Amino acid sequence: MEYSFKPLAFAIFLVITLSTLALSFYAARRVRTASHFYTAGGGVKWFVNGVAFAGDYLSAASFLGIAGMIAFSGFDGFMYSIGFLAGWIVALLIIAEPLRKIGKYTFGDALAWRFASRKIRMFAALSALIVSIFYLIPQMVGAGSIIQPLIGLPYEAGVIIVGAVVILIVSTAGMVSTTYVQFIKGFLLLIAAGALTAGVLAVAGMGPVEFIGTILNNPAVAVPGGDMTVPGETFLTPGMKFKNPLDFASLALGLILGTAALPHILIRYFTVPTPADARRSTVVAIIAIGAFYVLTLFLGLGANYFMTVDPTNSNLSAPLLAEFIGGEWFFAVIASIAFATILGTVSGLIIAAAGAIAHDIYTEVLGRGTDEAKALRISKITAITVGVIAIVLGIVSKGQNVAFLVGLAFAIAASANIPALICTLFWKKSTENGIVAGIVTGLCVSIGLILISPTVMGTGAIFPLENPGIVSIPLGFLVTILVSLADRDGKNKAGETISLP
């Protein structure tokens, strides 16, 4: 499809971008220490943090990728919505309050609570950095995809624009500005998804149940990207994308456990004053995120029903649906909000990656954090560097579905971080060597399986599943437990466990 310059869309895009930058420069006056940069000084109100959680979590994968995945793959695409939401139950019941009790800035800080170990902190930082970069790639792909139809610029220009804006946001005010960018974007995204869903049902002339029933009973639902049609019952049952049930189970496991292991989600727990606030903000996030993911079903099915899709780019299904429903002005609003969505998520990811390098490695492992001003400067330089890397990776990953790419990031996070985090918090027999072995195993196995899977190797794949979670996650736990039990050196067992609230 050909995309041309749209003056109205460009004007709204410009307003959102300039407003975001103005907020960042204003907030920069409050950033004087590393605590302000990483966690906004730990003084964010729980309701603000809850909505910011939603704004951070509802990324390009949620708004662009899932809608496209449902439009192209039916129920299998909606599985991403279910998995992304279910992961928050794990975060609420297991992670939220205990993590706030022990954390400071990063995932490495949480593990270091029990183990005064530079080795654990080093590998925790490495894991956080790798997961953040894997999650950054789909956000940048979404950025390039949305800029192209929004203002007519090439994909590569979109990636560079988003990268440059986010670098300015993070390097000026860190988590202070990022929190409020995510807070505003969370509200805008819910409003946009609700308005677009209402538009779909109004144009279709049906209620929600009748609309889904119409597609379910349709004998020939079109599958974008080819001349194929399938019965509606087939389209709305598992199997369109994931032919192997193990692939489906592997994705579900990765999504459910991955949420509580994402570095940019973990650091938000350190921005509120108390553990109780951490739990309250998680409840707010679940309500907001749950409402949004219900709406994604109508966005994806609406794009398929009206066939407002680009067969070459599933990520554009929601913006093109908006253009069909309400014309250029509605398209401009929806696409610009999608752009703001990407800004908020990428900002959080870059802060998490900067924390892994500047705080965990430079300040704690290398012991060079005595000068607060210098530590803050290193954090900002690191954020700029990670932003540049994200731009390069986004350009070379052109054409991938962003929800699918995020699913891989979740699997890596769940494989490497969840065993370490759960065993550190709740298992007294875990040891330094066990935690390190579990992190390394989770990282290496999950990434290794991705490299030999159909995702990378196509039909010649050695590993048959597209998502490695069903193998790499249990293996991460198993290695952590076995190495800890075999490690008889008492000095490796330290600290205490957290009781579930």
Backbone torsions as a table, in degrees:
resi	resn	phi	psi	omega
1	MET	NA	148.0	179.0
2	GLU	-99.5	137.9	179.4
3	TYR	-122.3	136.2	-177.8
4	SER	-117.6	168.6	-179.8
5	PHE	-65.8	131.9	179.6
6	LYS	-118.4	107.0	-174.9
7	PRO	-56.7	-44.7	-178.8
8	LEU	-64.4	-44.6	179.0
9	ALA	-61.6	-41.3	179.8
10	PHE	-64.6	-38.3	-179.5
11	ALA	-64.0	-45.0	179.5
12	ILE	-67.1	-41.3	176.8
13	PHE	-57.7	-42.1	-178.9
14	LEU	-66.5	-41.1	179.3
15	VAL	-61.6	-46.5	-179.3
16	ILE	-63.3	-44.2	-178.4
17	THR	-64.4	-47.5	-178.4
18	LEU	-67.5	-36.8	177.7
19	SER	-64.4	-40.3	178.6
20	THR	-63.4	-44.4	179.3
21	LEU	-66.1	-39.8	178.8
22	ALA	-62.0	-41.2	177.3
23	LEU	-62.1	-39.2	-178.8
24	SER	-67.0	-45.1	179.7
25	PHE	-66.2	-34.2	176.8
26	TYR	-67.0	-44.1	-177.9
27	ALA	-70.5	-21.4	-177.4
28	ALA	-58.5	-25.5	-179.4
29	ARG	-66.0	-21.4	-177.9
30	ARG	-92.6	-4.1	-176.5
31	VAL	-96.8	102.4	-178.1
32	ARG	-121.2	-16.4	-176.9
33	THR	-134.6	170.3	175.9
34	ALA	-63.1	-33.1	178.7
35	SER	-62.3	-41.3	176.9
36	HIS	-64.9	-40.9	-175.9
37	PHE	-67.0	-44.4	-174.8
38	TYR	-86.6	-37.0	-171.7
39	THR	-132.8	16.9	-179.5
40	ALA	55.2	31.5	178.1
41	GLY	74.0	7.5	179.1
42	GLY	69.7	20.1	-175.3
43	GLY	-114.7	18.9	-178.7
44	VAL	-75.3	134.1	178.2
45	LYS	-66.5	148.2	-172.2
46	TRP	-63.1	-36.9	-179.6
47	PHE	-69.0	-42.5	177.2
48	VAL	-60.5	-43.2	-179.4
49	ASN	-65.8	-37.1	179.0
50	GLY	-62.9	-45.2	178.0
51	VAL	-68.8	-36.8	177.1
52	ALA	-65.0	-36.6	172.6
53	PHE	-52.8	-49.9	-179.6
54	ALA	-62.5	-42.6	179.2
55	GLY	-64.0	-33.9	178.5
56	ASP	-73.7	-42.1	-172.7
57	TYR	-79.3	-36.7	-179.2
58	LEU	-78.3	84.1	-170.1
59	SER	-94.8	-168.2	175.1
60	ALA	-58.0	-32.0	178.3
61	ALA	-62.1	-39.6	-177.5
62	SER	-72.6	-50.6	-172.6
63	PHE	-81.0	-41.0	-176.7
64	LEU	-97.1	-50.5	-172.7
65	GLY	-68.2	-46.0	-176.2
66	ILE	-68.9	-42.8	178.0
67	ALA	-57.3	-43.7	178.1
68	GLY	-66.6	-39.9	-179.5
69	MET	-64.4	-40.1	177.9
70	ILE	-67.1	-42.4	179.9
71	ALA	-60.7	-34.6	-176.6
72	PHE	-94.1	-30.1	-170.6
73	SER	-127.8	5.9	175.7
74	GLY	63.8	-131.0	-174.6
75	PHE	-59.3	-36.3	-178.7
76	ASP	-60.2	-31.8	175.2
77	GLY	-70.5	-37.8	179.7
78	PHE	-67.8	-19.8	176.9
79	MET	-57.7	-32.9	177.7
80	TYR	-63.5	-41.8	177.3
81	SER	-60.9	-46.0	-179.5
82	ILE	-61.6	-46.2	-178.2
83	GLY	-66.8	-43.0	179.2
84	PHE	-60.7	-39.5	-179.8
85	LEU	-73.2	-43.1	-178.3
86	ALA	-60.1	-30.8	179.3
87	GLY	-60.6	-26.7	-179.4
88	TRP	-72.9	-24.3	176.0
89	ILE	-65.9	-40.9	175.9
90	VAL	-61.0	-44.5	-179.6
91	ALA	-62.2	-41.3	-178.2
92	LEU	-67.2	-48.2	-172.0
93	LEU	-79.7	-26.0	-171.9
94	ILE	-117.3	-40.4	-166.9
95	ILE	-98.8	-41.2	-164.2
96	ALA	-51.3	-66.5	-175.3
97	GLU	-69.5	-45.6	178.6
98	PRO	-57.9	-39.3	-178.0
99	LEU	-66.6	-40.6	179.5
100	ARG	-66.1	-29.1	180.0
101	LYS	-66.8	-30.6	-171.0
102	ILE	-113.6	-15.2	-170.7
103	GLY	-83.5	164.0	176.1
104	LYS	-128.7	-69.6	-179.5
105	TYR	-127.0	-36.9	-165.6
106	THR	-136.2	172.8	173.4
107	PHE	-59.4	-39.6	177.9
108	GLY	-60.9	-37.2	177.0
109	ASP	-61.6	-39.2	-179.0
110	ALA	-63.1	-43.2	179.5
111	LEU	-71.8	-33.6	-178.4
112	ALA	-70.5	-12.8	177.4
113	TRP	-57.8	-40.3	178.7
114	ARG	-94.7	-34.4	-173.2
115	PHE	-116.0	106.9	176.6
116	ALA	-75.7	69.1	-169.9
117	SER	-126.9	121.5	175.1
118	ARG	-68.9	-30.2	-179.7
119	LYS	-65.2	-45.0	178.5
120	ILE	-63.8	-43.0	-178.7
121	ARG	-63.6	-37.8	179.7
122	MET	-63.5	-47.3	-178.9
123	PHE	-72.8	-31.7	175.1
124	ALA	-64.2	-40.3	177.6
125	ALA	-65.0	-41.6	178.4
126	LEU	-61.5	-44.1	179.5
127	SER	-63.4	-46.2	179.7
128	ALA	-60.4	-39.3	-179.7
129	LEU	-66.6	-46.3	-178.6
130	ILE	-64.3	-45.0	179.4
131	VAL	-62.8	-42.8	180.0
132	SER	-61.4	-41.4	-179.8
133	ILE	-67.8	-41.7	177.3
134	PHE	-61.9	-34.8	179.3
135	TYR	-77.6	-29.0	179.1
136	LEU	-66.5	-35.5	-175.2
137	ILE	-56.0	-52.4	-179.5
138	PRO	-64.9	-30.2	177.4
139	GLN	-64.3	-41.2	179.6
140	MET	-70.8	-34.5	174.6
141	VAL	-62.4	-43.0	176.9
142	GLY	-62.0	-37.4	179.1
143	ALA	-61.8	-48.7	179.1
144	GLY	-63.1	-38.2	-178.5
145	SER	-65.9	-38.4	-175.2
146	ILE	-81.7	-31.1	179.6
147	ILE	-68.4	-33.6	-175.9
148	GLN	-58.7	-54.1	178.0
149	PRO	-79.8	-20.3	-175.9
150	LEU	-69.9	-50.5	-177.3
151	ILE	-130.0	10.8	172.7
152	GLY	78.8	8.4	179.2
153	LEU	-85.0	157.0	178.1
154	PRO	-62.7	157.2	178.4
155	TYR	-50.3	-47.4	-176.1
156	GLU	-61.4	-37.1	178.7
157	ALA	-64.3	-37.8	178.8
158	GLY	-62.9	-42.8	178.6
159	VAL	-62.3	-43.5	-179.1
160	ILE	-66.3	-41.0	179.5
161	ILE	-61.3	-49.7	-180.0
162	VAL	-61.1	-44.8	179.3
163	GLY	-58.9	-43.4	-178.9
164	ALA	-66.3	-42.9	-180.0
165	VAL	-64.3	-44.1	-178.7
166	VAL	-66.8	-38.6	177.0
167	ILE	-58.2	-41.5	177.8
168	LEU	-65.5	-42.2	-179.9
169	ILE	-60.1	-49.9	-174.3
170	VAL	-73.8	-43.2	-175.4
171	SER	-71.5	-19.7	178.3
172	THR	-88.9	-45.7	-171.7
173	ALA	-135.3	4.3	173.7
174	GLY	52.8	-135.4	-174.5
175	MET	-70.4	-22.2	179.5
176	VAL	-61.4	-53.7	179.4
177	SER	-73.4	-37.1	-178.5
178	THR	-59.7	-39.9	179.3
179	THR	-58.7	-46.0	-176.2
180	TYR	-78.4	-28.9	171.3
181	VAL	-62.6	-43.8	-180.0
182	GLN	-69.4	-36.6	178.2
183	PHE	-61.9	-49.9	-179.8
184	ILE	-64.6	-44.3	-178.6
185	LYS	-64.6	-34.3	178.1
186	GLY	-61.0	-45.1	177.3
187	PHE	-65.3	-44.8	-178.8
188	LEU	-61.0	-39.1	-177.2
189	LEU	-67.5	-40.7	177.7
190	LEU	-64.6	-41.5	178.7
191	ILE	-64.3	-44.1	-178.7
192	ALA	-63.3	-46.4	-179.5
193	ALA	-64.6	-39.4	178.1
194	GLY	-65.0	-43.3	180.0
195	ALA	-65.8	-40.4	-179.2
196	LEU	-68.2	-39.0	176.3
197	THR	-63.1	-44.2	177.6
198	ALA	-60.2	-39.3	178.4
199	GLY	-64.6	-41.5	178.5
200	VAL	-59.6	-48.5	-177.1
201	LEU	-68.6	-34.9	179.8
202	ALA	-67.7	-46.1	-179.8
203	VAL	-67.4	-37.6	178.2
204	ALA	-72.5	-20.8	-179.9
205	GLY	70.1	35.0	-177.1
206	MET	-137.6	161.7	169.3
207	GLY	-84.1	171.0	-176.9
208	PRO	-57.3	-46.9	-177.4
209	VAL	-67.8	-42.3	-179.7
210	GLU	-64.4	-37.3	-179.2
211	PHE	-64.0	-47.3	178.7
212	ILE	-64.8	-40.0	179.0
213	GLY	-63.1	-35.3	178.5
214	THR	-62.9	-42.8	178.7
215	ILE	-69.9	-39.7	-179.5
216	LEU	-61.3	-36.5	-176.6
217	ASN	-93.9	2.0	179.7
218	ASN	-72.4	124.6	-178.3
219	PRO	-74.1	-12.8	-176.1
220	ALA	-146.8	80.9	175.3
221	VAL	-82.7	127.4	-178.7
222	ALA	-72.1	140.0	175.3
223	VAL	-106.3	111.2	-176.8
224	PRO	-58.6	151.2	177.4
225	GLY	94.4	4.7	179.6
226	GLY	-171.9	-174.7	-179.7
227	ASP	-96.2	16.9	-172.8
228	MET	-86.6	143.2	168.9
229	THR	-128.4	153.1	178.2
230	VAL	-136.5	157.4	173.7
231	PRO	-61.0	147.3	179.8
232	GLY	-57.9	-34.7	178.6
233	GLU	-63.2	-37.2	176.8
234	THR	-68.6	-40.3	-178.1
235	PHE	-64.2	-33.4	-175.7
236	LEU	-103.6	22.7	171.5
237	THR	-128.3	158.0	-177.4
238	PRO	-59.3	145.9	173.3
239	GLY	126.7	-11.4	179.7
240	MET	-65.0	-45.9	-179.7
241	LYS	-101.7	-45.5	-176.0
242	PHE	-97.6	92.9	-178.7
243	LYS	-70.3	-31.3	-179.2
244	ASN	-94.0	119.6	179.4
245	PRO	-56.5	-29.4	178.0
246	LEU	-66.0	-33.7	176.7
247	ASP	-63.9	-41.3	178.3
248	PHE	-62.7	-46.1	-180.0
249	ALA	-66.0	-37.7	-179.6
250	SER	-65.4	-42.6	176.7
251	LEU	-61.9	-46.3	-178.2
252	ALA	-59.6	-43.7	-179.3
253	LEU	-63.3	-43.2	179.7
254	GLY	-64.6	-42.5	-179.2
255	LEU	-67.9	-42.6	-176.3
256	ILE	-67.8	-41.5	-178.6
257	LEU	-89.8	-18.1	-175.5
258	GLY	-72.5	-32.2	-176.7
259	THR	-54.8	-49.8	-176.5
260	ALA	-72.5	-2.3	-177.4
261	ALA	-112.6	-0.3	-178.2
262	LEU	-76.9	125.3	-176.7
263	PRO	-56.8	-39.1	-177.4
264	HIS	-74.5	-19.2	172.9
265	ILE	-82.6	-42.4	-179.6
266	LEU	-58.3	-40.4	-175.6
267	ILE	-68.8	-22.4	179.3
268	ARG	-67.7	-25.3	177.5
269	TYR	-67.3	-20.6	-179.1
270	PHE	-88.4	-0.7	-176.7
271	THR	-91.5	-10.0	-179.9
272	VAL	-100.0	157.8	-173.9
273	PRO	-68.7	-36.9	-171.0
274	THR	-134.3	161.9	174.3
275	PRO	-58.9	-36.7	178.2
276	ALA	-63.3	-37.6	176.9
277	ASP	-64.9	-33.4	177.8
278	ALA	-63.3	-42.1	178.5
279	ARG	-67.6	-43.8	-179.0
280	ARG	-62.1	-42.8	-178.9
281	SER	-65.8	-31.8	176.9
282	THR	-67.2	-39.1	177.4
283	VAL	-62.9	-44.1	177.4
284	VAL	-59.8	-43.3	179.9
285	ALA	-61.1	-43.2	-179.3
286	ILE	-61.8	-42.2	179.5
287	ILE	-62.8	-48.7	-178.0
288	ALA	-65.7	-45.6	-177.6
289	ILE	-67.9	-39.8	178.4
290	GLY	-61.1	-44.6	178.3
291	ALA	-60.5	-42.2	-178.3
292	PHE	-64.9	-44.2	-175.6
293	TYR	-69.1	-27.1	172.1
294	VAL	-64.0	-40.0	-179.0
295	LEU	-68.3	-29.0	-179.2
296	THR	-61.3	-27.8	178.1
297	LEU	-60.7	-42.6	-178.8
298	PHE	-75.0	-30.4	176.7
299	LEU	-65.9	-47.1	-179.0
300	GLY	-67.7	-46.3	179.3
301	LEU	-67.4	-34.0	177.3
302	GLY	-64.4	-41.8	178.5
303	ALA	-63.0	-36.7	177.8
304	ASN	-73.3	-41.6	-176.9
305	TYR	-61.7	-44.6	179.8
306	PHE	-92.6	-2.0	180.0
307	MET	52.9	47.3	176.5
308	THR	-96.0	67.6	-176.1
309	VAL	-131.1	154.6	169.0
310	ASP	-101.1	111.5	-175.8
311	PRO	-57.6	-21.9	-177.9
312	THR	-92.9	-8.2	-175.5
313	ASN	-151.2	94.8	-178.3
314	SER	-65.2	-19.7	-177.8
315	ASN	-67.6	-13.3	-176.4
316	LEU	-97.0	7.4	-175.0
317	SER	-61.4	-45.7	-178.4
318	ALA	-67.3	-48.1	177.5
319	PRO	-61.1	-39.7	179.4
320	LEU	-68.7	-32.6	174.5
321	LEU	-63.3	-41.8	178.4
322	ALA	-61.3	-40.1	179.3
323	GLU	-65.0	-39.0	178.4
324	PHE	-66.7	-41.5	-175.8
325	ILE	-72.2	-46.3	-170.8
326	GLY	-128.0	9.6	178.3
327	GLY	80.7	-166.6	-172.9
328	GLU	-63.7	-38.3	-177.1
329	TRP	-65.2	-40.7	180.0
330	PHE	-68.9	-41.1	175.4
331	PHE	-57.7	-43.2	-178.6
332	ALA	-61.6	-43.5	-179.2
333	VAL	-65.9	-49.8	-177.2
334	ILE	-63.2	-45.4	-178.7
335	ALA	-65.8	-37.4	179.2
336	SER	-68.1	-37.0	176.5
337	ILE	-67.5	-37.8	175.1
338	ALA	-60.7	-38.4	177.3
339	PHE	-63.7	-44.4	177.8
340	ALA	-62.1	-35.1	176.7
341	THR	-58.1	-44.4	-179.7
342	ILE	-65.8	-40.6	179.7
343	LEU	-58.0	-46.2	-177.1
344	GLY	-65.0	-43.9	-178.6
345	THR	-68.7	-44.3	-179.8
346	VAL	-62.9	-37.0	177.8
347	SER	-59.4	-47.1	179.3
348	GLY	-62.7	-39.8	179.9
349	LEU	-65.9	-40.8	-179.4
350	ILE	-67.9	-36.9	176.1
351	ILE	-63.5	-42.1	178.4
352	ALA	-62.2	-43.0	179.4
353	ALA	-67.4	-40.2	178.4
354	ALA	-63.9	-38.2	178.0
355	GLY	-63.7	-39.0	179.6
356	ALA	-61.5	-41.2	-177.0
357	ILE	-83.2	-54.2	-172.2
358	ALA	-74.5	-44.6	-177.3
359	HIS	-82.7	-55.3	-174.5
360	ASP	-68.6	-47.9	-174.4
361	ILE	-85.4	-55.8	-175.2
362	TYR	-67.0	-51.1	-174.2
363	THR	-77.4	-48.0	-171.9
364	GLU	-90.8	-50.4	-177.4
365	VAL	-70.5	-46.7	-179.5
366	LEU	-85.2	-11.3	175.8
367	GLY	67.1	38.5	-177.6
368	ARG	-115.6	34.4	-175.2
369	GLY	-106.0	21.6	-178.3
370	THR	-71.8	-29.1	-179.7
371	ASP	-94.9	107.6	-176.3
372	GLU	-61.7	-42.4	-178.8
373	ALA	-64.0	-41.1	179.9
374	LYS	-68.2	-40.0	178.4
375	ALA	-61.8	-39.8	178.2
376	LEU	-65.2	-39.8	179.7
377	ARG	-65.0	-42.0	177.6
378	ILE	-62.1	-38.9	179.2
379	SER	-60.6	-43.0	-178.0
380	LYS	-70.6	-38.8	177.8
381	ILE	-63.9	-40.4	178.6
382	THR	-63.5	-42.1	179.2
383	ALA	-60.0	-41.0	178.6
384	ILE	-63.9	-43.9	-179.7
385	THR	-61.9	-45.6	179.0
386	VAL	-63.2	-38.0	177.8
387	GLY	-60.9	-41.2	178.7
388	VAL	-65.5	-42.7	177.4
389	ILE	-59.9	-41.5	179.8
390	ALA	-61.9	-38.1	178.8
391	ILE	-62.2	-46.6	-178.6
392	VAL	-62.7	-46.5	-179.0
393	LEU	-65.5	-36.2	178.0
394	GLY	-63.4	-38.9	-179.5
395	ILE	-67.1	-42.5	-176.7
396	VAL	-77.3	-11.4	-178.4
397	SER	-101.4	18.6	-177.8
398	LYS	-53.5	136.1	173.3
399	GLY	98.6	-11.6	-178.7
400	GLN	-81.8	147.5	174.2
401	ASN	-72.4	129.3	-171.8
402	VAL	-71.0	-33.3	178.4
403	ALA	-65.0	-39.9	178.8
404	PHE	-63.2	-44.0	179.7
405	LEU	-63.3	-39.5	178.0
406	VAL	-64.2	-36.3	177.1
407	GLY	-57.7	-37.1	176.7
408	LEU	-67.2	-40.9	178.3
409	ALA	-62.2	-39.1	177.9
410	PHE	-62.8	-41.3	-179.1
411	ALA	-63.9	-40.9	178.7
412	ILE	-65.7	-43.8	179.5
413	ALA	-61.7	-45.8	-179.3
414	ALA	-65.6	-34.7	-177.6
415	SER	-72.2	-40.6	-174.3
416	ALA	-92.8	-39.6	-169.6
417	ASN	-95.3	-38.5	-175.3
418	ILE	-64.2	-45.8	177.6
419	PRO	-58.5	-42.4	180.0
420	ALA	-64.5	-43.0	-176.5
421	LEU	-69.3	-46.8	-178.5
422	ILE	-64.2	-44.4	-178.8
423	CYS	-68.7	-35.4	177.6
424	THR	-66.0	-42.4	-176.3
425	LEU	-74.4	-39.1	-164.7
426	PHE	-124.7	-3.3	-176.9
427	TRP	-120.9	112.7	-175.1
428	LYS	-66.8	-24.4	-176.7
429	LYS	-86.8	-1.0	178.4
430	SER	-66.5	145.7	-177.2
431	THR	-126.6	168.6	178.9
432	GLU	-57.3	-49.0	-178.6
433	ASN	-64.7	-36.9	178.6
434	GLY	-64.5	-43.9	-179.9
435	ILE	-63.5	-45.5	179.9
436	VAL	-62.8	-44.9	-179.6
437	ALA	-61.9	-39.1	179.4
438	GLY	-66.1	-42.5	178.7
439	ILE	-62.7	-48.0	-178.2
440	VAL	-63.1	-43.5	179.3
441	THR	-61.8	-48.1	-179.5
442	GLY	-59.0	-44.2	179.3
443	LEU	-64.3	-53.7	-173.4
444	CYS	-65.3	-43.4	-177.4
445	VAL	-69.0	-45.7	-178.2
446	SER	-63.7	-46.4	179.8
447	ILE	-67.6	-41.4	179.2
448	GLY	-60.5	-43.3	179.8
449	LEU	-67.4	-34.4	176.2
450	ILE	-62.7	-40.9	-177.4
451	LEU	-66.6	-26.9	180.0
452	ILE	-108.2	17.3	-179.6
453	SER	-95.3	172.7	176.7
454	PRO	-59.8	-23.6	178.8
455	THR	-57.6	-40.2	-177.4
456	VAL	-102.7	-43.2	-172.2
457	MET	-95.4	-8.0	179.1
458	GLY	67.9	-138.5	-175.5
459	THR	-69.1	-17.7	179.8
460	GLY	-92.5	18.7	-175.4
461	ALA	-62.5	143.7	176.7
462	ILE	-85.3	-42.9	176.9
463	PHE	-93.9	125.3	-168.6
464	PRO	-77.2	-17.3	-174.3
465	LEU	-95.0	147.4	179.1
466	GLU	-78.5	-25.7	-179.8
467	ASN	-119.3	132.3	-172.8
468	PRO	-87.0	-3.5	-167.7
469	GLY	-53.9	-39.0	-174.7
470	ILE	-66.3	-19.9	176.6
471	VAL	-101.2	-49.4	-170.6
472	SER	-73.4	-32.2	-179.2
473	ILE	-69.6	-53.6	176.4
474	PRO	-58.8	-35.9	-179.8
475	LEU	-66.0	-36.8	176.5
476	GLY	-60.8	-44.5	177.1
477	PHE	-64.7	-46.3	-176.4
478	LEU	-60.1	-45.9	-179.4
479	VAL	-65.8	-41.9	178.1
480	THR	-57.5	-45.8	-177.6
481	ILE	-69.5	-47.4	-176.6
482	LEU	-65.9	-43.5	179.7
483	VAL	-66.0	-38.9	178.1
484	SER	-64.0	-42.5	179.7
485	LEU	-68.1	-33.7	180.0
486	ALA	-80.1	-15.8	-177.4
487	ASP	-85.4	103.2	-175.4
488	ARG	-94.5	5.0	179.6
489	ASP	-78.2	106.5	-174.6
490	GLY	-58.3	-26.4	-176.8
491	LYS	-68.2	-16.7	179.6
492	ASN	-80.6	-10.1	178.0
493	LYS	-101.0	119.3	-173.3
494	ALA	-142.9	162.7	173.0
495	GLY	72.7	-158.3	-178.2
496	GLU	-138.9	171.4	178.2
497	THR	-99.7	164.6	179.1
498	ILE	-98.2	134.7	175.1
499	SER	-85.3	138.6	177.3
500	LEU	-64.7	136.6	-179.6
501	PRO	-69.7	NA	NA
